[in-house]
Amino acid sequence: MRRRMVGITAVAALAAVFTLFGQAPALLGQAANPTIGTWKLNLAKSRYDPANLAPKSTTTKIEAVGASIKNTTTGTDSKGKAISYSYTAAYDGKDYPISGTGTPSGGDTIALKRSDPNTVDSTVKKSGKVVQTSRTLYTSTLRTITSTGTSDTGQPTHNVSVYEKQ
């Protein structure tokens, strides 16, 4: 009886270890990607040049999709028109389509690269021509995007957009 109890206890302990370590990589993978979450634009902390192109509001939800991320952005632009676009992209520097309205600089593709776990560089293109480059820095509570490019009407832009994690 005693051997049987020791055997059952050992099996239970091994099951607990396998369960713990089987889930740990997934949990660590999520923690290792600070981009994941819902981010809301803080206009008071942001700077837009030209200022008249600042959106009225934006919220971005970033989700892990395998080795890629899915970005869904909604809000209202400077003229009161809806912003609603999304893309799924890997951090491999390749162009991925952006679909929807109010895309950055009117772009139709985006390429992402990670220089470190907290920094993402992106290039937005429209019909194959670069219209915006940006560097996004992540902390546990802030997402700061510094971008340079042209507006969808061709006006030069330089923006620093600060988002807070929700």
Rosetta constraint file for C-alpha pairs under 8 A:
AtomPair CA 1 CA 5 HARMONIC 6.28 0.50
AtomPair CA 2 CA 6 HARMONIC 6.29 0.50
AtomPair CA 3 CA 7 HARMONIC 6.10 0.50
AtomPair CA 4 CA 8 HARMONIC 6.18 0.50
AtomPair CA 5 CA 9 HARMONIC 6.10 0.50
AtomPair CA 6 CA 10 HARMONIC 6.11 0.50
AtomPair CA 7 CA 11 HARMONIC 6.20 0.50
AtomPair CA 8 CA 12 HARMONIC 6.12 0.50
AtomPair CA 9 CA 13 HARMONIC 6.09 0.50
AtomPair CA 10 CA 14 HARMONIC 6.16 0.50
AtomPair CA 11 CA 15 HARMONIC 6.09 0.50
AtomPair CA 12 CA 16 HARMONIC 6.19 0.50
AtomPair CA 13 CA 17 HARMONIC 6.26 0.50
AtomPair CA 14 CA 18 HARMONIC 6.11 0.50
AtomPair CA 15 CA 19 HARMONIC 6.00 0.50
AtomPair CA 16 CA 20 HARMONIC 6.03 0.50
AtomPair CA 17 CA 21 HARMONIC 6.05 0.50
AtomPair CA 18 CA 22 HARMONIC 5.57 0.50
AtomPair CA 19 CA 23 HARMONIC 6.30 0.50
AtomPair CA 20 CA 24 HARMONIC 6.10 0.50
AtomPair CA 21 CA 25 HARMONIC 7.01 0.50
AtomPair CA 22 CA 26 HARMONIC 7.95 0.50
AtomPair CA 23 CA 27 HARMONIC 6.40 0.50
AtomPair CA 24 CA 28 HARMONIC 5.92 0.50
AtomPair CA 25 CA 29 HARMONIC 5.94 0.50
AtomPair CA 26 CA 30 HARMONIC 6.41 0.50
AtomPair CA 27 CA 31 HARMONIC 6.33 0.50
AtomPair CA 28 CA 32 HARMONIC 5.97 0.50
AtomPair CA 29 CA 33 HARMONIC 6.63 0.50
AtomPair CA 30 CA 34 HARMONIC 7.78 0.50
AtomPair CA 30 CA 36 HARMONIC 7.49 0.50
AtomPair CA 30 CA 64 HARMONIC 7.85 0.50
AtomPair CA 32 CA 117 HARMONIC 7.07 0.50
AtomPair CA 33 CA 117 HARMONIC 6.59 0.50
AtomPair CA 33 CA 118 HARMONIC 7.80 0.50
AtomPair CA 34 CA 117 HARMONIC 7.34 0.50
AtomPair CA 34 CA 118 HARMONIC 6.55 0.50
AtomPair CA 34 CA 138 HARMONIC 6.37 0.50
AtomPair CA 34 CA 139 HARMONIC 6.94 0.50
AtomPair CA 34 CA 140 HARMONIC 6.55 0.50
AtomPair CA 35 CA 62 HARMONIC 6.64 0.50
AtomPair CA 35 CA 118 HARMONIC 7.68 0.50
AtomPair CA 35 CA 138 HARMONIC 6.63 0.50
AtomPair CA 35 CA 143 HARMONIC 7.95 0.50
AtomPair CA 36 CA 61 HARMONIC 7.64 0.50
AtomPair CA 36 CA 62 HARMONIC 4.98 0.50
AtomPair CA 36 CA 63 HARMONIC 5.40 0.50
AtomPair CA 36 CA 64 HARMONIC 6.65 0.50
AtomPair CA 37 CA 61 HARMONIC 5.80 0.50
AtomPair CA 37 CA 62 HARMONIC 5.31 0.50
AtomPair CA 37 CA 63 HARMONIC 6.58 0.50
AtomPair CA 37 CA 165 HARMONIC 6.88 0.50
AtomPair CA 37 CA 166 HARMONIC 7.48 0.50
AtomPair CA 38 CA 59 HARMONIC 7.08 0.50
AtomPair CA 38 CA 60 HARMONIC 5.68 0.50
AtomPair CA 38 CA 61 HARMONIC 4.27 0.50
AtomPair CA 38 CA 62 HARMONIC 6.28 0.50
AtomPair CA 38 CA 165 HARMONIC 5.86 0.50
AtomPair CA 38 CA 166 HARMONIC 5.51 0.50
AtomPair CA 39 CA 59 HARMONIC 5.59 0.50
AtomPair CA 39 CA 60 HARMONIC 5.08 0.50
AtomPair CA 39 CA 61 HARMONIC 6.23 0.50
AtomPair CA 39 CA 143 HARMONIC 7.40 0.50
AtomPair CA 39 CA 163 HARMONIC 5.53 0.50
AtomPair CA 39 CA 164 HARMONIC 5.35 0.50
AtomPair CA 39 CA 165 HARMONIC 4.57 0.50
AtomPair CA 39 CA 166 HARMONIC 5.77 0.50
AtomPair CA 40 CA 57 HARMONIC 7.96 0.50
AtomPair CA 40 CA 58 HARMONIC 6.09 0.50
AtomPair CA 40 CA 59 HARMONIC 4.41 0.50
AtomPair CA 40 CA 60 HARMONIC 6.45 0.50
AtomPair CA 40 CA 163 HARMONIC 5.04 0.50
AtomPair CA 40 CA 164 HARMONIC 5.30 0.50
AtomPair CA 40 CA 165 HARMONIC 6.49 0.50
AtomPair CA 40 CA 166 HARMONIC 6.76 0.50
AtomPair CA 41 CA 57 HARMONIC 6.35 0.50
AtomPair CA 41 CA 58 HARMONIC 5.45 0.50
AtomPair CA 41 CA 59 HARMONIC 6.20 0.50
AtomPair CA 41 CA 161 HARMONIC 7.02 0.50
AtomPair CA 41 CA 162 HARMONIC 5.90 0.50
AtomPair CA 41 CA 163 HARMONIC 4.21 0.50
AtomPair CA 41 CA 164 HARMONIC 6.41 0.50
AtomPair CA 42 CA 46 HARMONIC 6.40 0.50
AtomPair CA 42 CA 161 HARMONIC 7.67 0.50
AtomPair CA 42 CA 162 HARMONIC 5.71 0.50
AtomPair CA 42 CA 163 HARMONIC 5.51 0.50
AtomPair CA 42 CA 164 HARMONIC 6.68 0.50
AtomPair CA 43 CA 47 HARMONIC 7.61 0.50
AtomPair CA 43 CA 56 HARMONIC 7.89 0.50
AtomPair CA 43 CA 57 HARMONIC 7.69 0.50
AtomPair CA 43 CA 161 HARMONIC 7.58 0.50
AtomPair CA 43 CA 162 HARMONIC 7.32 0.50
AtomPair CA 45 CA 161 HARMONIC 7.63 0.50
AtomPair CA 45 CA 162 HARMONIC 6.03 0.50
AtomPair CA 46 CA 159 HARMONIC 7.73 0.50
AtomPair CA 46 CA 160 HARMONIC 5.49 0.50
AtomPair CA 46 CA 161 HARMONIC 4.69 0.50
AtomPair CA 46 CA 162 HARMONIC 5.22 0.50
AtomPair CA 47 CA 51 HARMONIC 7.35 0.50
AtomPair CA 47 CA 159 HARMONIC 5.72 0.50
AtomPair CA 47 CA 160 HARMONIC 5.10 0.50
AtomPair CA 47 CA 161 HARMONIC 6.45 0.50
AtomPair CA 48 CA 52 HARMONIC 7.78 0.50
AtomPair CA 48 CA 53 HARMONIC 6.94 0.50
AtomPair CA 48 CA 54 HARMONIC 5.70 0.50
AtomPair CA 48 CA 157 HARMONIC 7.63 0.50
AtomPair CA 48 CA 158 HARMONIC 6.44 0.50
AtomPair CA 48 CA 159 HARMONIC 4.48 0.50
AtomPair CA 48 CA 160 HARMONIC 6.36 0.50
AtomPair CA 48 CA 161 HARMONIC 7.61 0.50
AtomPair CA 49 CA 53 HARMONIC 7.44 0.50
AtomPair CA 49 CA 157 HARMONIC 5.55 0.50
AtomPair CA 49 CA 158 HARMONIC 5.21 0.50
AtomPair CA 49 CA 159 HARMONIC 5.84 0.50
AtomPair CA 50 CA 54 HARMONIC 7.72 0.50
AtomPair CA 50 CA 157 HARMONIC 6.29 0.50
AtomPair CA 50 CA 158 HARMONIC 7.48 0.50
AtomPair CA 52 CA 78 HARMONIC 6.75 0.50
AtomPair CA 53 CA 77 HARMONIC 7.71 0.50
AtomPair CA 53 CA 78 HARMONIC 5.41 0.50
AtomPair CA 54 CA 77 HARMONIC 7.10 0.50
AtomPair CA 54 CA 78 HARMONIC 5.48 0.50
AtomPair CA 55 CA 75 HARMONIC 7.87 0.50
AtomPair CA 55 CA 76 HARMONIC 6.05 0.50
AtomPair CA 55 CA 77 HARMONIC 4.12 0.50
AtomPair CA 55 CA 78 HARMONIC 4.42 0.50
AtomPair CA 55 CA 79 HARMONIC 7.94 0.50
AtomPair CA 56 CA 75 HARMONIC 7.48 0.50
AtomPair CA 56 CA 76 HARMONIC 5.42 0.50
AtomPair CA 56 CA 77 HARMONIC 5.55 0.50
AtomPair CA 56 CA 78 HARMONIC 5.57 0.50
AtomPair CA 56 CA 80 HARMONIC 7.25 0.50
AtomPair CA 57 CA 75 HARMONIC 5.09 0.50
AtomPair CA 57 CA 76 HARMONIC 5.30 0.50
AtomPair CA 57 CA 77 HARMONIC 6.96 0.50
AtomPair CA 58 CA 73 HARMONIC 6.78 0.50
AtomPair CA 58 CA 74 HARMONIC 5.61 0.50
AtomPair CA 58 CA 75 HARMONIC 4.16 0.50
AtomPair CA 58 CA 76 HARMONIC 6.51 0.50
AtomPair CA 58 CA 83 HARMONIC 7.68 0.50
AtomPair CA 59 CA 73 HARMONIC 5.67 0.50
AtomPair CA 59 CA 74 HARMONIC 5.49 0.50
AtomPair CA 59 CA 75 HARMONIC 6.17 0.50
AtomPair CA 60 CA 71 HARMONIC 6.70 0.50
AtomPair CA 60 CA 72 HARMONIC 5.58 0.50
AtomPair CA 60 CA 73 HARMONIC 4.29 0.50
AtomPair CA 60 CA 74 HARMONIC 6.54 0.50
AtomPair CA 61 CA 70 HARMONIC 7.93 0.50
AtomPair CA 61 CA 71 HARMONIC 5.80 0.50
AtomPair CA 61 CA 72 HARMONIC 5.22 0.50
AtomPair CA 61 CA 73 HARMONIC 6.43 0.50
AtomPair CA 62 CA 69 HARMONIC 6.47 0.50
AtomPair CA 62 CA 70 HARMONIC 5.54 0.50
AtomPair CA 62 CA 71 HARMONIC 4.61 0.50
AtomPair CA 62 CA 72 HARMONIC 6.53 0.50
AtomPair CA 63 CA 69 HARMONIC 5.50 0.50
AtomPair CA 63 CA 70 HARMONIC 5.13 0.50
AtomPair CA 63 CA 71 HARMONIC 6.70 0.50
AtomPair CA 64 CA 68 HARMONIC 6.12 0.50
AtomPair CA 64 CA 69 HARMONIC 4.63 0.50
AtomPair CA 64 CA 70 HARMONIC 6.37 0.50
AtomPair CA 65 CA 69 HARMONIC 5.24 0.50
AtomPair CA 65 CA 70 HARMONIC 6.39 0.50
AtomPair CA 65 CA 88 HARMONIC 7.88 0.50
AtomPair CA 67 CA 90 HARMONIC 6.39 0.50
AtomPair CA 68 CA 88 HARMONIC 6.64 0.50
AtomPair CA 68 CA 89 HARMONIC 5.31 0.50
AtomPair CA 68 CA 90 HARMONIC 4.14 0.50
AtomPair CA 68 CA 91 HARMONIC 6.92 0.50
AtomPair CA 69 CA 88 HARMONIC 5.56 0.50
AtomPair CA 69 CA 89 HARMONIC 5.64 0.50
AtomPair CA 69 CA 90 HARMONIC 6.33 0.50
AtomPair CA 70 CA 86 HARMONIC 7.19 0.50
AtomPair CA 70 CA 87 HARMONIC 5.75 0.50
AtomPair CA 70 CA 88 HARMONIC 4.22 0.50
AtomPair CA 70 CA 89 HARMONIC 6.62 0.50
AtomPair CA 71 CA 86 HARMONIC 5.35 0.50
AtomPair CA 71 CA 87 HARMONIC 5.44 0.50
AtomPair CA 71 CA 88 HARMONIC 6.30 0.50
AtomPair CA 72 CA 84 HARMONIC 7.48 0.50
AtomPair CA 72 CA 85 HARMONIC 5.99 0.50
AtomPair CA 72 CA 86 HARMONIC 4.35 0.50
AtomPair CA 72 CA 87 HARMONIC 6.83 0.50
AtomPair CA 73 CA 83 HARMONIC 7.10 0.50
AtomPair CA 73 CA 84 HARMONIC 5.65 0.50
AtomPair CA 73 CA 85 HARMONIC 5.46 0.50
AtomPair CA 73 CA 86 HARMONIC 6.16 0.50
AtomPair CA 74 CA 82 HARMONIC 7.37 0.50
AtomPair CA 74 CA 83 HARMONIC 5.01 0.50
AtomPair CA 74 CA 84 HARMONIC 4.41 0.50
AtomPair CA 74 CA 85 HARMONIC 6.71 0.50
AtomPair CA 75 CA 82 HARMONIC 5.91 0.50
AtomPair CA 75 CA 83 HARMONIC 4.81 0.50
AtomPair CA 75 CA 84 HARMONIC 6.69 0.50
AtomPair CA 76 CA 80 HARMONIC 5.44 0.50
AtomPair CA 76 CA 81 HARMONIC 5.46 0.50
AtomPair CA 76 CA 82 HARMONIC 4.67 0.50
AtomPair CA 76 CA 83 HARMONIC 5.28 0.50
AtomPair CA 77 CA 81 HARMONIC 5.37 0.50
AtomPair CA 77 CA 82 HARMONIC 6.33 0.50
AtomPair CA 77 CA 83 HARMONIC 6.25 0.50
AtomPair CA 77 CA 102 HARMONIC 7.34 0.50
AtomPair CA 82 CA 101 HARMONIC 7.22 0.50
AtomPair CA 82 CA 102 HARMONIC 7.04 0.50
AtomPair CA 83 CA 100 HARMONIC 7.93 0.50
AtomPair CA 83 CA 101 HARMONIC 5.51 0.50
AtomPair CA 83 CA 102 HARMONIC 4.57 0.50
AtomPair CA 83 CA 103 HARMONIC 7.34 0.50
AtomPair CA 84 CA 100 HARMONIC 5.60 0.50
AtomPair CA 84 CA 101 HARMONIC 5.21 0.50
AtomPair CA 84 CA 102 HARMONIC 6.30 0.50
AtomPair CA 84 CA 103 HARMONIC 7.73 0.50
AtomPair CA 85 CA 98 HARMONIC 6.82 0.50
AtomPair CA 85 CA 99 HARMONIC 5.44 0.50
AtomPair CA 85 CA 100 HARMONIC 4.05 0.50
AtomPair CA 85 CA 101 HARMONIC 5.52 0.50
AtomPair CA 85 CA 102 HARMONIC 6.71 0.50
AtomPair CA 85 CA 103 HARMONIC 6.10 0.50
AtomPair CA 86 CA 98 HARMONIC 5.80 0.50
AtomPair CA 86 CA 99 HARMONIC 5.61 0.50
AtomPair CA 86 CA 100 HARMONIC 6.52 0.50
AtomPair CA 87 CA 96 HARMONIC 7.21 0.50
AtomPair CA 87 CA 97 HARMONIC 6.31 0.50
AtomPair CA 87 CA 98 HARMONIC 4.83 0.50
AtomPair CA 87 CA 99 HARMONIC 6.51 0.50
AtomPair CA 88 CA 96 HARMONIC 7.09 0.50
AtomPair CA 88 CA 97 HARMONIC 7.83 0.50
AtomPair CA 88 CA 98 HARMONIC 7.97 0.50
AtomPair CA 89 CA 96 HARMONIC 5.83 0.50
AtomPair CA 89 CA 110 HARMONIC 7.78 0.50
AtomPair CA 89 CA 111 HARMONIC 7.35 0.50
AtomPair CA 89 CA 112 HARMONIC 7.11 0.50
AtomPair CA 90 CA 94 HARMONIC 7.78 0.50
AtomPair CA 90 CA 112 HARMONIC 6.66 0.50
AtomPair CA 91 CA 111 HARMONIC 7.52 0.50
AtomPair CA 91 CA 112 HARMONIC 4.76 0.50
AtomPair CA 91 CA 113 HARMONIC 4.50 0.50
AtomPair CA 91 CA 114 HARMONIC 5.95 0.50
AtomPair CA 92 CA 111 HARMONIC 7.47 0.50
AtomPair CA 92 CA 112 HARMONIC 6.24 0.50
AtomPair CA 92 CA 113 HARMONIC 5.64 0.50
AtomPair CA 93 CA 111 HARMONIC 4.92 0.50
AtomPair CA 93 CA 112 HARMONIC 5.03 0.50
AtomPair CA 93 CA 113 HARMONIC 5.23 0.50
AtomPair CA 94 CA 110 HARMONIC 7.83 0.50
AtomPair CA 94 CA 111 HARMONIC 5.10 0.50
AtomPair CA 94 CA 112 HARMONIC 7.10 0.50
AtomPair CA 95 CA 109 HARMONIC 5.67 0.50
AtomPair CA 95 CA 110 HARMONIC 5.22 0.50
AtomPair CA 95 CA 111 HARMONIC 4.53 0.50
AtomPair CA 95 CA 112 HARMONIC 7.93 0.50
AtomPair CA 96 CA 109 HARMONIC 5.14 0.50
AtomPair CA 96 CA 110 HARMONIC 5.29 0.50
AtomPair CA 96 CA 111 HARMONIC 6.22 0.50
AtomPair CA 97 CA 108 HARMONIC 5.76 0.50
AtomPair CA 97 CA 109 HARMONIC 4.29 0.50
AtomPair CA 97 CA 110 HARMONIC 6.46 0.50
AtomPair CA 98 CA 103 HARMONIC 7.29 0.50
AtomPair CA 98 CA 107 HARMONIC 7.31 0.50
AtomPair CA 98 CA 108 HARMONIC 5.03 0.50
AtomPair CA 98 CA 109 HARMONIC 5.14 0.50
AtomPair CA 98 CA 110 HARMONIC 6.71 0.50
AtomPair CA 99 CA 103 HARMONIC 7.73 0.50
AtomPair CA 99 CA 108 HARMONIC 6.91 0.50
AtomPair CA 102 CA 106 HARMONIC 6.52 0.50
AtomPair CA 103 CA 107 HARMONIC 5.78 0.50
AtomPair CA 103 CA 108 HARMONIC 7.42 0.50
AtomPair CA 104 CA 124 HARMONIC 7.23 0.50
AtomPair CA 104 CA 132 HARMONIC 7.46 0.50
AtomPair CA 104 CA 151 HARMONIC 7.92 0.50
AtomPair CA 105 CA 124 HARMONIC 7.69 0.50
AtomPair CA 105 CA 131 HARMONIC 6.11 0.50
AtomPair CA 105 CA 132 HARMONIC 6.45 0.50
AtomPair CA 105 CA 149 HARMONIC 7.19 0.50
AtomPair CA 105 CA 150 HARMONIC 5.95 0.50
AtomPair CA 105 CA 151 HARMONIC 4.63 0.50
AtomPair CA 105 CA 152 HARMONIC 4.72 0.50
AtomPair CA 106 CA 126 HARMONIC 6.79 0.50
AtomPair CA 106 CA 131 HARMONIC 8.00 0.50
AtomPair CA 106 CA 151 HARMONIC 7.10 0.50
AtomPair CA 106 CA 152 HARMONIC 4.73 0.50
AtomPair CA 107 CA 124 HARMONIC 5.69 0.50
AtomPair CA 107 CA 125 HARMONIC 5.08 0.50
AtomPair CA 107 CA 126 HARMONIC 4.37 0.50
AtomPair CA 107 CA 127 HARMONIC 7.84 0.50
AtomPair CA 107 CA 131 HARMONIC 6.81 0.50
AtomPair CA 107 CA 152 HARMONIC 7.92 0.50
AtomPair CA 108 CA 124 HARMONIC 7.33 0.50
AtomPair CA 108 CA 125 HARMONIC 6.08 0.50
AtomPair CA 108 CA 126 HARMONIC 5.11 0.50
AtomPair CA 108 CA 127 HARMONIC 6.99 0.50
AtomPair CA 109 CA 124 HARMONIC 5.71 0.50
AtomPair CA 109 CA 125 HARMONIC 5.29 0.50
AtomPair CA 109 CA 126 HARMONIC 6.62 0.50
AtomPair CA 110 CA 122 HARMONIC 6.67 0.50
AtomPair CA 110 CA 123 HARMONIC 5.57 0.50
AtomPair CA 110 CA 124 HARMONIC 4.48 0.50
AtomPair CA 110 CA 125 HARMONIC 6.36 0.50
AtomPair CA 111 CA 122 HARMONIC 5.45 0.50
AtomPair CA 111 CA 123 HARMONIC 5.19 0.50
AtomPair CA 111 CA 124 HARMONIC 6.60 0.50
AtomPair CA 112 CA 120 HARMONIC 6.64 0.50
AtomPair CA 112 CA 121 HARMONIC 5.77 0.50
AtomPair CA 112 CA 122 HARMONIC 4.55 0.50
AtomPair CA 112 CA 123 HARMONIC 6.77 0.50
AtomPair CA 113 CA 120 HARMONIC 5.64 0.50
AtomPair CA 113 CA 121 HARMONIC 5.22 0.50
AtomPair CA 113 CA 122 HARMONIC 6.42 0.50
AtomPair CA 114 CA 118 HARMONIC 7.84 0.50
AtomPair CA 114 CA 119 HARMONIC 5.76 0.50
AtomPair CA 114 CA 120 HARMONIC 4.49 0.50
AtomPair CA 114 CA 121 HARMONIC 6.23 0.50
AtomPair CA 115 CA 119 HARMONIC 5.75 0.50
AtomPair CA 115 CA 120 HARMONIC 6.34 0.50
AtomPair CA 115 CA 121 HARMONIC 7.35 0.50
AtomPair CA 116 CA 120 HARMONIC 7.49 0.50
AtomPair CA 118 CA 137 HARMONIC 5.69 0.50
AtomPair CA 118 CA 138 HARMONIC 4.92 0.50
AtomPair CA 118 CA 139 HARMONIC 6.88 0.50
AtomPair CA 119 CA 135 HARMONIC 6.91 0.50
AtomPair CA 119 CA 136 HARMONIC 5.61 0.50
AtomPair CA 119 CA 137 HARMONIC 4.74 0.50
AtomPair CA 119 CA 138 HARMONIC 6.41 0.50
AtomPair CA 120 CA 135 HARMONIC 5.75 0.50
AtomPair CA 120 CA 136 HARMONIC 5.11 0.50
AtomPair CA 120 CA 137 HARMONIC 6.71 0.50
AtomPair CA 121 CA 133 HARMONIC 7.48 0.50
AtomPair CA 121 CA 134 HARMONIC 5.72 0.50
AtomPair CA 121 CA 135 HARMONIC 4.48 0.50
AtomPair CA 121 CA 136 HARMONIC 6.31 0.50
AtomPair CA 122 CA 133 HARMONIC 5.72 0.50
AtomPair CA 122 CA 134 HARMONIC 5.30 0.50
AtomPair CA 122 CA 135 HARMONIC 6.44 0.50
AtomPair CA 123 CA 130 HARMONIC 6.78 0.50
AtomPair CA 123 CA 131 HARMONIC 7.83 0.50
AtomPair CA 123 CA 132 HARMONIC 5.90 0.50
AtomPair CA 123 CA 133 HARMONIC 4.59 0.50
AtomPair CA 123 CA 134 HARMONIC 6.64 0.50
AtomPair CA 124 CA 130 HARMONIC 5.86 0.50
AtomPair CA 124 CA 131 HARMONIC 5.84 0.50
AtomPair CA 124 CA 132 HARMONIC 5.08 0.50
AtomPair CA 124 CA 133 HARMONIC 6.30 0.50
AtomPair CA 125 CA 129 HARMONIC 5.05 0.50
AtomPair CA 125 CA 130 HARMONIC 4.25 0.50
AtomPair CA 125 CA 131 HARMONIC 5.29 0.50
AtomPair CA 125 CA 132 HARMONIC 6.95 0.50
AtomPair CA 126 CA 130 HARMONIC 6.50 0.50
AtomPair CA 126 CA 131 HARMONIC 6.42 0.50
AtomPair CA 131 CA 149 HARMONIC 5.29 0.50
AtomPair CA 131 CA 150 HARMONIC 5.66 0.50
AtomPair CA 131 CA 151 HARMONIC 7.86 0.50
AtomPair CA 132 CA 147 HARMONIC 6.75 0.50
AtomPair CA 132 CA 148 HARMONIC 5.62 0.50
AtomPair CA 132 CA 149 HARMONIC 4.02 0.50
AtomPair CA 132 CA 150 HARMONIC 6.44 0.50
AtomPair CA 133 CA 147 HARMONIC 5.64 0.50
AtomPair CA 133 CA 148 HARMONIC 5.59 0.50
AtomPair CA 133 CA 149 HARMONIC 6.32 0.50
AtomPair CA 134 CA 145 HARMONIC 6.49 0.50
AtomPair CA 134 CA 146 HARMONIC 5.43 0.50
AtomPair CA 134 CA 147 HARMONIC 4.06 0.50
AtomPair CA 134 CA 148 HARMONIC 6.38 0.50
AtomPair CA 135 CA 145 HARMONIC 5.73 0.50
AtomPair CA 135 CA 146 HARMONIC 5.43 0.50
AtomPair CA 135 CA 147 HARMONIC 6.55 0.50
AtomPair CA 136 CA 143 HARMONIC 6.66 0.50
AtomPair CA 136 CA 144 HARMONIC 5.46 0.50
AtomPair CA 136 CA 145 HARMONIC 4.31 0.50
AtomPair CA 136 CA 146 HARMONIC 6.41 0.50
AtomPair CA 137 CA 143 HARMONIC 5.79 0.50
AtomPair CA 137 CA 144 HARMONIC 5.24 0.50
AtomPair CA 137 CA 145 HARMONIC 6.56 0.50
AtomPair CA 138 CA 142 HARMONIC 5.82 0.50
AtomPair CA 138 CA 143 HARMONIC 4.68 0.50
AtomPair CA 138 CA 144 HARMONIC 6.59 0.50
AtomPair CA 139 CA 143 HARMONIC 6.55 0.50
AtomPair CA 140 CA 165 HARMONIC 7.68 0.50
AtomPair CA 141 CA 164 HARMONIC 5.79 0.50
AtomPair CA 141 CA 165 HARMONIC 5.03 0.50
AtomPair CA 142 CA 162 HARMONIC 6.89 0.50
AtomPair CA 142 CA 163 HARMONIC 5.68 0.50
AtomPair CA 142 CA 164 HARMONIC 4.82 0.50
AtomPair CA 142 CA 165 HARMONIC 6.02 0.50
AtomPair CA 143 CA 162 HARMONIC 5.84 0.50
AtomPair CA 143 CA 163 HARMONIC 4.93 0.50
AtomPair CA 143 CA 164 HARMONIC 6.38 0.50
AtomPair CA 143 CA 165 HARMONIC 7.51 0.50
AtomPair CA 144 CA 160 HARMONIC 6.80 0.50
AtomPair CA 144 CA 161 HARMONIC 5.68 0.50
AtomPair CA 144 CA 162 HARMONIC 4.54 0.50
AtomPair CA 144 CA 163 HARMONIC 6.24 0.50
AtomPair CA 145 CA 159 HARMONIC 7.68 0.50
AtomPair CA 145 CA 160 HARMONIC 5.54 0.50
AtomPair CA 145 CA 161 HARMONIC 5.07 0.50
AtomPair CA 145 CA 162 HARMONIC 6.49 0.50
AtomPair CA 146 CA 158 HARMONIC 7.49 0.50
AtomPair CA 146 CA 159 HARMONIC 5.73 0.50
AtomPair CA 146 CA 160 HARMONIC 4.48 0.50
AtomPair CA 146 CA 161 HARMONIC 6.55 0.50
AtomPair CA 147 CA 157 HARMONIC 7.77 0.50
AtomPair CA 147 CA 158 HARMONIC 5.68 0.50
AtomPair CA 147 CA 159 HARMONIC 5.25 0.50
AtomPair CA 147 CA 160 HARMONIC 6.49 0.50
AtomPair CA 148 CA 156 HARMONIC 7.69 0.50
AtomPair CA 148 CA 157 HARMONIC 5.58 0.50
AtomPair CA 148 CA 158 HARMONIC 4.51 0.50
AtomPair CA 148 CA 159 HARMONIC 6.58 0.50
AtomPair CA 149 CA 156 HARMONIC 5.81 0.50
AtomPair CA 149 CA 157 HARMONIC 5.23 0.50
AtomPair CA 149 CA 158 HARMONIC 6.67 0.50
AtomPair CA 150 CA 154 HARMONIC 5.12 0.50
AtomPair CA 150 CA 155 HARMONIC 5.08 0.50
AtomPair CA 150 CA 156 HARMONIC 4.31 0.50
AtomPair CA 150 CA 157 HARMONIC 5.25 0.50
AtomPair CA 151 CA 155 HARMONIC 5.03 0.50
AtomPair CA 151 CA 156 HARMONIC 6.34 0.50
AtomPair CA 151 CA 157 HARMONIC 6.40 0.50
